[in-house]
Amino acid sequence: MNNLSKNIKHLRTLKKLTQESLAEELSVTRSRISSYEENRSSPTIDFLIDFSAYFRIPIDIIIKNDLSKAKDVSFIDVGNKRVLFPIAVDQDNENLIEVIPAKASAGYLLGYDDPEYIEQLEKIKLPFLPKGKHRAFPIKGDSMLPMKDGSYVVAEFVEDIKAAKSGCSYIVVTKDDGMTYKRLENQVEEKQSFLLKPDNTSYQSYEVPVVEVLELWKFTCSINTQEYEEHELKLSSIINMFTELGVELEALKKALV
């Protein structure tokens, strides 16, 4: 319960609330807030439910994770709740990119908002990427030629999905269909939906209601792997390709300065 007491205090501090003001918001006494933060007593289930609802953060995240280093921007709105979405950095404070392994991509739908699932993913660094939260996703099928099965798309997280730009390509994570990569037509104002359009004309476009979209990631760059043999397309090989590409482009960038 050590994390829990720290988290209660930290989340209260993030919102610039005093113990008394938080107590008023949750209809409890200030002394209860104090005892929970000092770990002198354990919060009741009713309190945790109210505390979770007030901060819009799932109870399991509040209980299981040490949030003391999280900033308010570390929490991302997903539907009607906020999930912990910290940006991983290396020892040089440069952003790291989580790589979703192809064989485990089906499990992403279950773990996309689970900090423990995200934490165990392999991570790489691409120094040339713009600032923002990026993640690398495996591509299945050939609906977005010239990219083929086995390629990887590096994409940037979109916080306001309703502001997605028509004509750009996105990784779209939905409740029923999981993860897909398509060009997007924004129809939010007219139909409260997105039209997902494959670049390969052999495939049909289809609509997805905005309410079904769990996450949206805007294309940043890609690695096409069709020149590689199947036995070479292991996660370690993909990571090496990303790393080598980052080193080469960084060297080129310095040479041009």
Secondary structure, DSSP 8 states (H G I E B T S, - for coil): -HHHHHHHHHHHHHTT--HHHHHHHHTS-HHHHHHHHTTSS---HHHHHHHHHHHT--HHHHHHS--TT--GGGEEEETTEEEE----B-TTS-B-EEE--GGGGGGHHHHTT-HHHHHTSEEE--TTS-SS-EEEEE--SSTTTT--TT-EEEEEE-S-GGG--TT-EEEEEETTTEEEEEEEEEEHHHHSEEEEE-SSTTS--EEEEGGGEEEEEEEEEEE--TTS-GGG-SHHHHHHHHHHHHHHHHHHHHHH-
